[in-house]
Amino acid sequence: MLRRLAARAGPLACLGACLSVPGHAQTPGEAVQLPDIVVTADRAAEPKARTASAITVVTRAQIEAASPLSLVDALRNVPGLDITETGGPGATTNVRLRGANTGQTLVLLDGIRINDPAAASGDFDFAAILPTAIERIEVLRGPQSALYGSDAIGGVVNIITRQGGGAPRFEARTEAGSYGTIASSMTASGSVGPWSYASTLGGETSSGFSRYGYRIPQLTRRFGFFEPDGFSRGGGYGRLGYDAGEGVKLEIGVLSVLTDSQYDAGSSTLPRNTVATGARRIFPDTPNVATRQLTQLFAKGTAEQGPLTHTLKVYLTEIDRDFREATYRTNVALANTTFTRSEFRGDRVGTEYQGDLKLDLFGNLTFGGRYEGEKATTFSTQLLPTAGPRSLTLQAEQSTRSVFALHQLPIGDRIVLSAGGRHDEVGARSFDTWRATGLYLVPETGTKFRASGGTGGKAPTLFQLFSPQNGNAALAPETSIGWDAGIDQDVFGGLVTLSATAFGNKFDNLIEFDSVSQRYRNVSRARSSGLEFEGGVALVPDFARLSGAYTYLEAKDERTNLTLQRRPRHLGRLVLSLTPQPNWLVEPRLTLVSERFSGSNETLRLAPYARLDIYTEYKIDQTWRVFARLENVTDARYQEVLNYGTTGRAGYAGFSATW
């Protein structure tokens, strides 16, 4: 039902935007204030300079300058955040914050959680999102369960879509390049009287490269040619708002994205005595196909009554994943081929109330509650060597009930303190979390001192609890406690900016699969600590600016004192922005990643690497802009996951028109 409703609502929202009468173009200065206002740090819009949390904003300009096939390329500028793609754009893509597991990062879409209820670890696959629908991304680091509930142990990634308002504005964009890549999008936004609208349609396709083995010499020598694994994604987004006056506003929105990608099993191995050329070309390069669909509907109402503002949301989210996977044994004959179909469906429906009370000299009080139901349904079907019935492998559901409160107290013009707590009941389990922050401002020197501490919780997933083969209904929630302290400094009126943060986290009751009992158990403990830096300096005002981010991370399994899987100790990004002319930008970008381990217990070592990209754009006039991007300029060979390929030297170019 949700898919049918989205199919009807999406075109209507886009049609409403596209039929609007165009007006004058929005001036360049009308939207530049958005990155300075954040909504994720304290669940309310506030200047970034007035929050004590460690938060980074990825702007629309940064998203556009990154690859349209991979949203995570824009996230690589965020300190404390690590990314892995299992074989390039379109493949399974996960993020980790401050050494936490992938399922311990809460992902929000306009403040609504989109972590997959049917995923084993409850994480979100970033390959399923549509970059053209996004206005900005706010990454809030550290345990934030007191604000957002389960899963916010490492932090929160809040994906904020485009919003309507102002004069009508339209944009068309297209890009093409290496690996048979084409990406196009159209957006519209604006307002007519009390109505506001925003919509986007976008699509990307790429012939790609082999997920497994691409540009890895030891594998190409052994198996020969690897066939390319293609990828396509298309979707739309629409938002419609109505300002009824007297502080009452209503809003509805719909997003639907369909992603198809080929992938390789990668786990098949060629028997040593196999000499058939045909077999050597196919093992383990399998013709697998993954289909993912993300659909979300929401409605929101806001009413201001004097010092108290009420906000009520209702939402539905559906994530469908379908995998068709082949496995070869001794050769590629049908009798020796296993071909299966695995289906996963995660549904979430909920409502959330939030009240914001202004207490004048006593600050602001934010409070509210959430009720949410989630359901996971999975099926398995054997297609080869003999066809079998479609079997239900999991059907489970649970509800979440939460209450929360946060008090922010300014003391004069220099000090802002906050303290909050939350109680969550997820199914038969409950946990309590807290958070406290403080900042001290020194406006004379442009200095901000900040610190925060809090706890996190993650309820067991439906798969971990109720899987017939591996589930354990006695699992307890995962927990964490963490802290950070830092300083933000502006020098010479913003010509030099610097942000430095030290942090530490301790994770307990971590859920792992126990190979002895063949069940999930609360058996693991871990810790992480490190330093985060980000900043910039105007080397030559109005001509050259250097910016960057760096993370030093120690992430250890407390049982063995060994480094956790896929956590690099050093991770850095440098960007040199050159403007030879006011309308021309040239931007070399250098990514540096240290040694890490693709396997647990410090196994399957991955070598460090450096990757250089160059982006350039030229603004012809107020309407037209052309741009180009050269990825992996030095053709560096590196891996994010052992034996899975990454891009070689590749070039892309395109143009956009705004009116």
Beta strands, then each sheet from edge to edge (+ up, - down):
strand 1: 37-38
strand 2: 46-47
strand 3: 55-58
strand 4: 81-85
strand 5: 93-97
strand 6: 105-109
strand 7: 112-113
strand 8: 134-141
strand 9: 155-161
strand 10: 169-177
strand 11: 181-192
strand 12: 195-206
strand 13: 231-245
strand 14: 248-263
strand 15: 288-305
strand 16: 308-328
strand 17: 337-358
strand 18: 364-384
strand 19: 391-411
strand 20: 415-426
strand 21: 429-442
strand 22: 447-458
strand 23: 478-491
strand 24: 496-514
strand 25: 519-540
strand 26: 544-557
strand 27: 562-563
strand 28: 570-581
strand 29: 584-593
strand 30: 596-599
strand 31: 603-606
strand 32: 609-619
strand 33: 624-631
strand 34: 650-658
sheet 1: 1+ 2-
sheet 2: 3+ 8- 9+ 6+ 7-
sheet 3: 4+ 5-
sheet 4: 27+ 26- 25+ 24- 23+ 22- 21+ 20- 19+ 18- 17+ 16- 15+ 14- 13+ 12- 11+ 10- 34+ 33- 32+ 29- 28+
sheet 5: 30+ 31-
end
